[in-house]
Amino acid sequence: MPENLPQNQEQLRTNVELVAELDGKYTNLEQDISFRLANYRYYLQHFHGETAVFLNVPKGRRKRTTNWSGRIVRMLTNFTMPALPEINCPGDDEVKGTQIDDGQVPEIGKEFDKVEAKEKLIRRMFNSNNKQGMRELKNGLRTGLSLGDTLLYHPYDPGKRTFRIENIFPGFARVKFANDNYQKIEHIFITRVISTKAIFDTYGKTVPESSFQNIPPGTIWDSWLLRQRGNAVVKIYYDGKREVHYTTEGTVLKNQSHGHDDVPFTWIPALSDVYSPFGVSYLRDIIPIIDEYNDAISDEDAIVKLFSRPKVIIKNATQKDLDGMKAMWKRGVVASKGDLEVTPFEFKSTTFPIEKRIEAILQRLYQISGFGPAVFGMPPGSINTGASLTLEYAPTLQMAQIVWESWEPKLLTMLEFMLRNWEKKGQDPVTKQSFKDIIDGNYEVEFQAPFRVPREEAVHASNIINKLQSGIISKTTAMKELGIKSPQDELVTQAWEQFHPLITPELEQEIQPKQTPQQGQQQGGDIAAAQAAGGVPRPSGPPAGFRGSAPTR
């Protein structure tokens, strides 16, 4: 580059070189995006029930469509992730293999506090802002089951000092995975069509419109917006260090470090393929069965019409005779001339074979989808106990487990990324502890799958209580198995209630100091005076040395 170049020209040349470099990477991913966008459009049409175009129905026949695809995907989403997965953070002794010297009492309380603080940090991230993070997880799962892929964007929010989770439509993304590990994103482009006014409001720069003719067909999801005036294509590039926002016309809108030690995106295949980083749609094997079902109910509908609208055969009739008979038919009475022959057309077919066909199709749908009649509220048996429903839900549980096996390692990788970057970001605004002290180099997180089959809750709780009373599990473990999110808070509450004079008044006598008869006579007057004034003084909290205070929720 020539020396003494004016600063604006030098910056312009730098931007031109940068855009050329990024566009080279962008073009290399074009073939992949074209294939994926075609699949996404196909599956989205079925998810939204826009499947009439796929039915081969003769002209004049009504096309009957039942949107099984959307319903089953939503049901599997709610079954697989009905709530936030239970989060467990192993202590340093488990992760780092900390050794305890003989005779040394382990600092269980301190380690427990650190683990509890980290678990709360993660749960707060998912539940903050009206549980936006949890909603985005479910939206991502629903997107993945429909299309085969989910893309989660999770940058750090310095204002709230937490991470933000956003479900990005995978059709907007061109992804380059590492050659030695296709589970790792090397760089990614997010391509959107945005109005030039919105670009100016966001970046403070005026950009020209993008031309629809300059876009290769089938490479940008919402390219149809370019047929309207006032829109431009914005490409957002991320790698392990920086993010660059620029338009297809070469205007660089932003070029800066994103502040993370890796790409803040996680790509999750719904049903993973060991030979590809991209997933397989849950609907792939279900759509042919649904199309066959819709074809069958269309046939049944046609037969019912033939029964409900009887036809006749007329011989020796002129057009004038036919017009007269049509008018009489509407009045419900048909009178024929002597030379006319009117014979009702008898339709011999029935709907029985088609009904059997529909039943067979539904059985295949139950088997392939993993959702039996019980899931749709139609249990086959008359005794619907927890044990029998567990058996009916077994295929659904297996399908949810298959989906969870793809999602769990990706979510754990995402949380490891968050904890690793969180550690460098100051202190927790709630507890005022530094993130470094809370995380302390321990990025391990464990999930417990959130889905479960119907069960007898009373029996389940009784089994846990029996284990607790037998000394098999601790009170903390029992609380977690019973669904209590923060056992530490519950233990603090119990201890606080134990020493509260209104909740536990029977402790009033126990906390009075033991006295000799002589001391009692000397202090009797004082006690009587205190009782006359309102009772013996009671403690306002737990005794000295108790760790914990009145709980706040």
C-alpha positions as CSV (number, residue, x, y, z in Angstrom):
1,M,0.0,0.0,0.0
2,P,1.5,3.4,-0.9
3,E,2.7,5.6,1.9
4,N,1.2,9.0,2.8
5,L,-2.2,7.9,1.5
6,P,-5.0,10.1,2.9
7,Q,-6.7,8.4,5.8
8,N,-10.2,8.1,4.2
9,Q,-8.7,6.6,1.0
10,E,-6.6,4.2,3.1
11,Q,-9.7,3.1,5.0
12,L,-11.6,2.7,1.7
13,R,-8.9,0.4,0.3
14,T,-8.8,-1.6,3.5
15,N,-12.5,-2.0,3.3
16,V,-12.4,-3.1,-0.3
17,E,-9.8,-5.7,0.5
18,L,-11.8,-6.9,3.5
19,V,-15.0,-7.2,1.5
20,A,-13.2,-9.2,-1.2
21,E,-11.8,-11.6,1.3
22,L,-15.1,-12.2,3.0
23,D,-17.0,-12.5,-0.3
24,G,-14.6,-15.3,-1.3
25,K,-15.5,-17.2,1.8
26,Y,-19.2,-16.4,1.3
27,T,-19.2,-17.7,-2.3
28,N,-17.6,-21.0,-1.2
29,L,-20.7,-21.8,0.8
30,E,-23.2,-21.1,-2.0
31,Q,-23.8,-24.7,-3.0
32,D,-24.6,-25.8,0.5
33,I,-27.0,-23.0,1.2
34,S,-29.0,-23.6,-2.0
35,F,-29.6,-27.3,-1.1
36,R,-30.6,-26.4,2.5
37,L,-33.0,-23.6,1.5
38,A,-34.9,-26.0,-0.9
39,N,-35.3,-28.5,1.9
40,Y,-36.3,-25.8,4.4
41,R,-39.1,-24.5,2.1
42,Y,-40.4,-28.0,1.6
43,Y,-40.6,-28.8,5.3
44,L,-42.0,-25.4,6.2
45,Q,-44.9,-25.9,3.8
46,H,-45.8,-29.2,5.5
47,F,-45.4,-27.7,9.0
48,H,-47.8,-24.9,8.2
49,G,-50.3,-27.2,6.5
50,E,-49.7,-25.8,3.0
51,T,-49.7,-29.3,1.5
52,A,-52.6,-29.2,-1.1
53,V,-50.1,-28.6,-3.9
54,F,-48.5,-32.0,-3.2
55,L,-51.7,-34.0,-3.5
56,N,-52.4,-35.6,-6.8
57,V,-56.2,-35.3,-6.8
58,P,-58.3,-35.4,-10.1
59,K,-59.9,-32.2,-11.3
60,G,-63.2,-31.5,-9.6
61,R,-62.3,-33.5,-6.5
62,R,-61.8,-31.7,-3.2
63,K,-58.4,-31.8,-1.7
64,R,-58.6,-32.7,2.0
65,T,-55.6,-31.8,4.1
66,T,-55.1,-32.4,7.8
67,N,-52.0,-30.7,9.3
68,W,-50.6,-33.6,11.3
69,S,-47.0,-32.3,10.7
70,G,-47.4,-29.1,12.7
71,R,-49.3,-30.7,15.5
72,I,-46.9,-33.6,16.0
73,V,-43.8,-31.3,15.9
74,R,-45.4,-29.1,18.6
75,M,-46.3,-32.1,20.7
76,L,-42.8,-33.5,20.5
77,T,-41.3,-30.1,21.3
78,N,-43.5,-29.8,24.5
79,F,-42.8,-33.4,25.5
80,T,-39.0,-33.2,25.0
81,M,-38.6,-29.8,26.7
82,P,-41.6,-29.0,28.9
83,A,-39.4,-26.9,31.2
84,L,-35.8,-25.9,31.7
85,P,-33.6,-29.0,32.1
86,E,-32.5,-29.6,35.7
87,I,-29.0,-28.0,36.0
88,N,-26.3,-29.6,38.2
89,C,-22.8,-28.2,38.5
90,P,-20.2,-30.6,39.8
91,G,-18.0,-29.3,42.6
92,D,-14.2,-28.7,42.2
93,D,-13.5,-31.9,44.0
94,E,-15.3,-33.9,41.3
95,V,-13.9,-31.9,38.3
96,K,-10.4,-31.1,39.5
97,G,-9.8,-34.2,41.6
98,T,-9.1,-32.3,44.8
99,Q,-7.4,-34.5,47.4
100,I,-8.3,-34.2,51.1
101,D,-5.5,-34.9,53.6
102,D,-6.2,-37.4,56.3
103,G,-7.8,-35.8,59.3
104,Q,-8.8,-32.7,57.4
105,V,-12.5,-31.7,57.5
106,P,-13.6,-30.8,53.9
107,E,-15.1,-27.4,53.5
108,I,-18.4,-28.8,52.2
109,G,-20.4,-25.6,53.0
110,K,-18.1,-23.4,51.0
111,E,-18.0,-25.7,48.0
112,F,-21.8,-26.1,48.2
113,D,-22.3,-22.3,48.2
114,K,-20.1,-22.0,45.1
115,V,-22.0,-24.7,43.2
116,E,-25.3,-23.2,44.2
117,A,-24.3,-19.7,43.1
118,K,-23.2,-21.1,39.6
119,E,-26.4,-23.0,39.2
120,K,-28.5,-19.9,40.0
121,L,-26.4,-17.9,37.6
122,I,-27.3,-20.3,34.7
123,R,-30.9,-20.6,35.7
124,R,-31.2,-16.8,35.9
125,M,-29.8,-16.5,32.4
126,F,-32.6,-18.8,31.0
127,N,-35.4,-17.3,33.2
128,S,-34.6,-13.5,33.0
129,N,-36.7,-11.1,30.9
130,N,-39.8,-13.2,31.3
131,K,-38.0,-16.5,30.5
132,Q,-36.9,-15.3,27.1
133,G,-33.9,-17.7,27.1
134,M,-36.2,-20.7,27.8
135,R,-38.7,-19.6,25.1
136,E,-35.9,-19.3,22.6
137,L,-34.7,-22.8,23.4
138,K,-38.2,-24.2,22.8
139,N,-38.5,-22.2,19.6
140,G,-35.1,-23.5,18.5
141,L,-36.2,-27.1,19.2
142,R,-39.4,-26.7,17.2
143,T,-37.4,-25.2,14.3
144,G,-34.9,-28.0,14.4
145,L,-37.6,-30.8,14.5
146,S,-39.3,-29.1,11.5
147,L,-36.3,-28.2,9.4
148,G,-33.5,-30.5,10.8
149,D,-31.3,-27.7,12.1
150,T,-31.3,-25.1,14.9
151,L,-29.0,-22.1,15.2
152,L,-28.6,-20.4,18.6
153,Y,-26.9,-17.0,18.9
154,H,-25.7,-16.3,22.5
155,P,-23.7,-13.1,22.9
156,Y,-22.9,-11.5,26.3
157,D,-25.1,-8.6,27.3
158,P,-22.8,-6.1,29.2
159,G,-25.8,-4.1,30.4
160,K,-27.5,-7.0,32.1
161,R,-24.2,-8.9,32.8
162,T,-25.6,-12.1,31.4
163,F,-25.9,-13.9,28.1
164,R,-28.7,-13.5,25.7
165,I,-30.1,-16.5,23.8
166,E,-31.7,-15.9,20.4
167,N,-33.1,-18.5,18.0
168,I,-31.9,-17.6,14.4
169,F,-33.7,-19.1,11.4
170,P,-31.0,-21.5,9.9
171,G,-32.0,-20.4,6.4
172,F,-30.3,-17.1,7.1
173,A,-26.9,-18.7,7.8
174,R,-24.0,-19.9,5.8
175,V,-21.7,-22.0,8.1
176,K,-18.2,-23.1,7.6
177,F,-17.2,-25.9,10.0
178,A,-13.6,-26.8,10.9
179,N,-12.0,-29.4,8.6
180,D,-10.7,-31.5,11.6
181,N,-13.9,-31.2,13.6
182,Y,-17.2,-30.4,11.9
183,Q,-18.9,-29.9,15.2
184,K,-17.0,-26.7,15.6
185,I,-18.0,-23.5,13.7
186,E,-15.0,-21.9,12.0
187,H,-16.9,-18.9,10.7
188,I,-20.5,-18.0,9.9
189,F,-22.4,-15.5,7.7
190,I,-25.9,-14.3,8.6
191,T,-27.6,-12.8,5.5
192,R,-30.7,-10.6,5.8
193,V,-32.6,-8.3,3.6
194,I,-33.1,-5.0,5.5
195,S,-34.6,-1.7,4.6
196,T,-32.1,1.1,4.0
197,K,-33.9,3.2,6.6
198,A,-33.4,0.5,9.2
199,I,-29.7,0.3,8.2
200,F,-29.3,4.0,8.7
201,D,-31.1,3.9,12.1
202,T,-28.9,1.1,13.2
203,Y,-25.5,1.9,11.8
204,G,-25.8,5.6,10.9
205,K,-24.8,5.1,7.3
206,T,-26.7,5.6,4.0
207,V,-26.4,2.6,1.6
208,P,-27.7,2.0,-1.9
209,E,-30.5,-0.5,-2.6
210,S,-29.5,-4.0,-3.6
211,S,-30.6,-5.3,-7.0
212,F,-32.7,-8.5,-7.2
213,Q,-31.0,-9.3,-10.5
214,N,-27.6,-9.5,-8.9
215,I,-28.6,-12.3,-6.4
216,P,-28.1,-15.9,-7.6
217,P,-31.5,-17.7,-7.5
218,G,-32.2,-19.7,-4.4
219,T,-29.3,-18.4,-2.3
220,I,-31.0,-15.8,0.0
221,W,-34.1,-16.9,1.9
222,D,-36.0,-13.5,1.7
223,S,-34.6,-12.3,-1.6
224,W,-38.2,-11.6,-2.8
225,L,-38.1,-8.5,-0.6
226,L,-35.6,-7.0,-3.1
227,R,-38.4,-6.7,-5.6
228,Q,-39.7,-3.9,-3.4
229,R,-37.9,-0.6,-3.3
230,G,-35.8,0.6,-0.4
231,N,-34.1,-2.7,0.7
232,A,-30.5,-3.9,0.8
233,V,-28.7,-7.2,1.6
234,V,-26.6,-7.1,4.8
235,K,-24.1,-9.8,5.5
236,I,-22.9,-10.3,9.1
237,Y,-19.7,-12.3,9.4
238,Y,-18.4,-13.9,12.6
239,D,-15.2,-15.8,13.3
240,G,-13.4,-16.6,16.5
241,K,-12.4,-12.9,17.1
242,R,-14.3,-10.4,15.1
243,E,-17.6,-9.5,13.5
244,V,-18.0,-7.6,10.3
245,H,-21.3,-6.1,8.9
246,Y,-21.3,-5.1,5.3
247,T,-23.7,-4.9,2.3
248,T,-23.5,-6.7,-1.0
249,E,-22.5,-3.4,-2.6
250,G,-19.4,-3.3,-0.5
251,T,-20.3,-0.8,2.3
252,V,-18.7,-1.8,5.6
253,L,-21.1,-1.0,8.4
254,K,-19.2,-2.4,11.4
255,N,-15.9,-4.0,11.9
256,Q,-14.9,-4.8,15.5
257,S,-14.0,-7.5,18.0
258,H,-17.1,-9.3,19.4
259,G,-15.4,-9.8,22.8
260,H,-15.7,-13.5,23.0
261,D,-13.0,-16.2,22.8
262,D,-14.9,-18.1,20.1
263,V,-17.9,-17.8,17.7
264,P,-21.0,-17.0,19.8
265,F,-23.2,-19.4,17.8
266,T,-24.2,-23.0,18.4
267,W,-25.5,-25.2,15.5
268,I,-27.7,-28.1,16.7
269,P,-28.9,-30.9,14.4
270,A,-32.3,-32.2,15.4
271,L,-31.6,-35.8,14.4
272,S,-27.8,-35.9,14.0
273,D,-26.0,-37.5,11.2
274,V,-22.6,-38.9,12.0
275,Y,-21.3,-38.0,8.6
276,S,-22.6,-34.4,8.4
277,P,-22.8,-31.4,10.7
278,F,-26.4,-30.8,9.4
279,G,-29.4,-32.6,10.8
280,V,-32.3,-34.5,9.4
281,S,-35.9,-33.3,9.7
282,Y,-38.2,-35.2,12.0
283,L,-40.8,-34.8,9.3
284,R,-38.8,-36.6,6.6
285,D,-40.4,-40.1,7.3
286,I,-43.7,-38.8,8.5
287,I,-44.7,-36.6,5.5
288,P,-45.3,-39.5,3.0
289,I,-47.7,-41.1,5.6
290,I,-49.5,-37.8,6.1
291,D,-49.9,-37.3,2.3
292,E,-51.3,-40.9,2.0
293,Y,-53.7,-40.2,4.9
294,N,-54.9,-37.0,3.2
295,D,-55.4,-38.9,-0.1
296,A,-57.4,-41.5,1.7
297,I,-59.8,-39.1,3.4
298,S,-60.2,-37.3,0.1
299,D,-61.4,-40.6,-1.4
300,E,-63.7,-41.1,1.5
301,D,-65.1,-37.7,1.0
302,A,-65.8,-38.4,-2.7
303,I,-67.8,-41.6,-1.8
304,V,-69.9,-39.8,0.8
305,K,-70.7,-37.1,-1.8
306,L,-72.0,-39.8,-4.2
307,F,-74.3,-41.1,-1.5
308,S,-75.5,-37.7,-0.5
309,R,-76.1,-36.5,-4.0
310,P,-77.8,-39.3,-5.9
311,K,-77.9,-39.4,-9.7
312,V,-80.3,-40.8,-12.3
313,I,-80.1,-42.1,-15.8
314,I,-82.6,-40.6,-18.3
315,K,-83.3,-42.0,-21.8
316,N,-85.2,-40.5,-24.7
317,A,-84.9,-36.9,-23.3
318,T,-84.4,-33.7,-25.1
319,Q,-82.7,-30.7,-23.6
320,K,-86.1,-29.1,-22.9
321,D,-87.1,-32.3,-21.0
322,L,-83.9,-32.2,-19.0
323,D,-84.4,-28.5,-18.1
324,G,-87.9,-29.2,-17.0
325,M,-86.9,-32.2,-14.9
326,K,-84.1,-30.1,-13.2
327,A,-86.7,-27.6,-12.1
328,M,-89.0,-30.3,-10.8
329,W,-86.0,-32.0,-9.0
330,K,-85.4,-28.8,-7.0
331,R,-89.1,-28.9,-5.9
332,G,-88.6,-32.5,-4.8
333,V,-91.0,-34.1,-7.3
334,V,-90.1,-35.6,-10.7
335,A,-92.8,-36.5,-13.2
336,S,-91.8,-38.0,-16.5
337,K,-93.5,-38.4,-19.9
338,G,-94.5,-41.8,-21.1
339,D,-91.6,-42.1,-23.5
340,L,-89.0,-41.0,-21.0
341,E,-87.1,-43.6,-18.9
342,V,-85.8,-42.3,-15.5
343,T,-83.7,-44.9,-13.6
344,P,-81.9,-44.1,-10.3
345,F,-78.2,-44.7,-10.5
346,E,-77.3,-47.2,-7.7
347,F,-73.8,-46.7,-6.3
348,K,-72.6,-50.1,-5.1
349,S,-69.4,-49.0,-3.3
350,T,-69.0,-48.4,0.5
351,T,-66.6,-46.5,2.7
352,F,-65.6,-49.6,4.6
353,P,-62.4,-50.5,2.7
354,I,-61.3,-46.9,2.9
355,E,-62.0,-46.7,6.6
356,K,-59.8,-49.8,7.1
357,R,-57.1,-48.2,4.9
358,I,-57.3,-45.0,7.1
359,E,-56.9,-47.1,10.3
360,A,-53.8,-48.9,8.8
361,I,-52.3,-45.5,7.8
362,L,-52.9,-44.1,11.3
363,Q,-51.2,-47.2,12.8
364,R,-48.1,-46.5,10.7
365,L,-48.2,-42.9,11.7
366,Y,-48.3,-43.9,15.4
367,Q,-45.3,-46.2,14.9
368,I,-43.1,-43.8,12.8
369,S,-43.9,-40.6,14.8
370,G,-43.6,-42.3,18.2
371,F,-47.0,-40.9,19.3
372,G,-49.6,-43.5,20.1
373,P,-53.3,-43.0,20.7
374,A,-52.7,-42.3,24.4
375,V,-50.7,-39.2,23.6
376,F,-53.6,-37.9,21.6
377,G,-55.9,-38.5,24.6
378,M,-57.3,-41.8,23.3
379,P,-55.8,-44.6,25.5
380,P,-56.8,-48.0,24.2
381,G,-57.4,-49.6,27.6
382,S,-60.0,-49.0,30.2
383,I,-57.5,-48.9,33.1
384,N,-55.3,-45.8,32.7
385,T,-53.0,-46.1,35.7
386,G,-49.5,-44.7,35.8
387,A,-47.9,-48.1,34.9
388,S,-50.1,-48.7,31.9
389,L,-49.7,-45.1,30.6
390,T,-45.9,-45.5,31.0
391,L,-46.1,-48.4,28.6
392,E,-48.2,-46.5,26.2
393,Y,-45.7,-43.6,26.3
394,A,-42.6,-45.8,25.8
395,P,-42.3,-45.0,22.0
396,T,-42.7,-41.3,22.7
397,L,-40.1,-41.5,25.4
398,Q,-37.7,-43.2,23.0
399,M,-38.2,-40.5,20.3
400,A,-37.6,-37.7,22.9
401,Q,-34.4,-39.5,24.0
402,I,-33.1,-39.6,20.4
403,V,-33.7,-35.9,20.1
404,W,-32.2,-35.1,23.5
405,E,-29.0,-37.1,22.6
406,S,-28.5,-34.6,19.8
407,W,-29.3,-31.5,21.9
408,E,-27.6,-32.2,25.2
409,P,-24.0,-32.2,24.1
410,K,-24.6,-29.0,22.1
411,L,-26.2,-27.2,25.0
412,L,-23.4,-28.3,27.3
413,T,-20.9,-26.9,24.8
414,M,-22.8,-23.6,24.7
415,L,-22.8,-23.4,28.5
416,E,-19.1,-24.1,28.6
417,F,-18.6,-21.2,26.2
418,M,-20.7,-19.0,28.4
419,L,-19.0,-19.9,31.7
420,R,-15.5,-19.5,30.1
421,N,-16.4,-16.0,28.9
422,W,-18.5,-15.1,32.0
423,E,-15.4,-15.6,34.2
424,K,-13.8,-12.5,32.7
425,K,-16.8,-10.1,33.0
426,G,-16.7,-8.6,36.5
427,Q,-19.3,-9.5,39.2
428,D,-22.8,-10.9,39.5
429,P,-25.2,-7.9,39.9
430,V,-27.4,-10.0,42.3
431,T,-25.0,-11.6,44.7
432,K,-22.1,-9.0,44.2
433,Q,-19.7,-11.9,43.9
434,S,-17.1,-11.8,41.2
435,F,-17.8,-14.2,38.3
436,K,-14.2,-15.4,38.6
437,D,-14.8,-16.5,42.3
438,I,-18.1,-18.2,41.4
439,I,-16.9,-20.1,38.3
440,D,-13.2,-20.5,39.3
441,G,-12.1,-22.4,36.2
442,N,-14.8,-25.1,36.6
443,Y,-16.9,-25.1,33.4
444,E,-18.6,-28.5,33.9
445,V,-22.4,-28.6,33.8
446,E,-24.7,-31.6,33.9
447,F,-28.2,-31.7,32.6
448,Q,-31.0,-34.0,33.6
449,A,-33.5,-34.6,30.7
450,P,-36.6,-32.5,31.4
451,F,-39.1,-35.0,29.8
452,R,-40.8,-37.8,31.6
453,V,-43.7,-40.2,31.1
454,P,-46.9,-40.1,33.2
455,R,-46.4,-41.6,36.7
456,E,-48.0,-41.9,40.0
457,E,-46.7,-38.8,41.8
458,A,-47.7,-40.0,45.2
459,V,-45.7,-43.3,44.6
460,H,-42.7,-41.3,43.3
461,A,-42.6,-38.9,46.2
462,S,-43.1,-41.8,48.7
463,N,-40.1,-43.7,47.2
464,I,-37.9,-40.6,47.6
465,I,-38.9,-40.1,51.2
466,N,-38.2,-43.7,52.0
467,K,-34.7,-43.4,50.5
468,L,-34.2,-40.3,52.6
469,Q,-35.4,-41.9,55.8
470,S,-33.2,-45.0,55.1
471,G,-30.1,-42.7,54.8
472,I,-29.6,-43.7,51.1
473,I,-29.8,-40.1,49.9
474,S,-29.2,-36.7,51.5
475,K,-31.9,-34.1,52.1
476,T,-30.4,-32.0,49.3
477,T,-30.6,-34.8,46.8
478,A,-34.2,-35.6,47.9
479,M,-35.2,-32.0,47.3
480,K,-33.8,-32.0,43.8
481,E,-35.5,-35.3,42.9
482,L,-38.8,-33.8,44.2
483,G,-38.3,-30.8,41.8
484,I,-37.1,-28.1,44.3
485,K,-34.9,-25.9,42.2
486,S,-32.7,-24.5,45.0
487,P,-32.3,-26.9,47.9
488,Q,-30.0,-24.4,49.7
489,D,-32.6,-21.7,49.8
490,E,-35.1,-24.3,51.1
491,L,-32.7,-25.4,53.9
492,V,-32.1,-21.8,54.9
493,T,-35.9,-21.2,55.0
494,Q,-36.4,-24.3,57.2
495,A,-33.7,-23.3,59.6
496,W,-35.0,-19.7,59.8
497,E,-38.5,-21.0,60.5
498,Q,-37.2,-23.3,63.2
499,F,-36.0,-20.3,65.2
500,H,-38.8,-17.9,64.4
501,P,-41.0,-17.3,67.5
502,L,-44.3,-17.0,65.6
503,I,-43.8,-20.1,63.5
504,T,-42.2,-22.3,66.2
505,P,-43.5,-20.9,69.6
506,E,-42.8,-24.2,71.4
507,L,-39.1,-23.4,71.4
508,E,-39.7,-20.4,73.8
509,Q,-39.1,-22.5,76.9
510,E,-36.2,-24.4,75.4
511,I,-34.2,-21.2,74.7
512,Q,-34.5,-19.8,78.2
513,P,-31.3,-20.3,80.2
514,K,-31.4,-23.0,82.9
515,Q,-31.3,-21.5,86.4
516,T,-30.8,-22.7,89.9
517,P,-33.7,-22.3,92.4
518,Q,-31.9,-19.4,94.0
519,Q,-31.4,-17.6,90.7
520,G,-35.0,-18.1,89.9
521,Q,-36.1,-16.5,93.1
522,Q,-33.8,-13.5,92.5
523,Q,-35.0,-13.0,88.9
524,G,-38.6,-14.0,89.5
525,G,-39.7,-10.4,89.8
526,D,-37.9,-9.4,86.6
527,I,-39.6,-12.3,84.7
528,A,-43.0,-11.4,86.1
529,A,-42.5,-7.8,85.1
530,A,-41.5,-8.9,81.6
531,Q,-44.6,-11.2,81.3
532,A,-46.8,-8.3,82.4
533,A,-45.3,-6.1,79.8
534,G,-46.0,-8.5,76.9
535,G,-44.3,-11.8,77.6
536,V,-40.9,-13.3,78.0
537,P,-38.4,-11.8,75.4
538,R,-38.0,-14.2,72.4
539,P,-35.2,-14.5,70.0
540,S,-35.7,-12.6,66.7
541,G,-33.5,-15.0,64.7
542,P,-31.3,-18.1,64.8
543,P,-28.5,-18.4,67.4
544,A,-25.1,-17.0,66.9
545,G,-23.0,-18.8,64.4
546,F,-25.9,-19.9,62.2
547,R,-25.1,-19.3,58.5
548,G,-28.2,-17.9,56.9
549,S,-30.7,-15.1,57.3
550,A,-34.4,-14.6,56.8
551,P,-35.0,-15.8,53.3
552,T,-36.2,-13.4,50.6
553,R,-38.0,-14.7,47.5
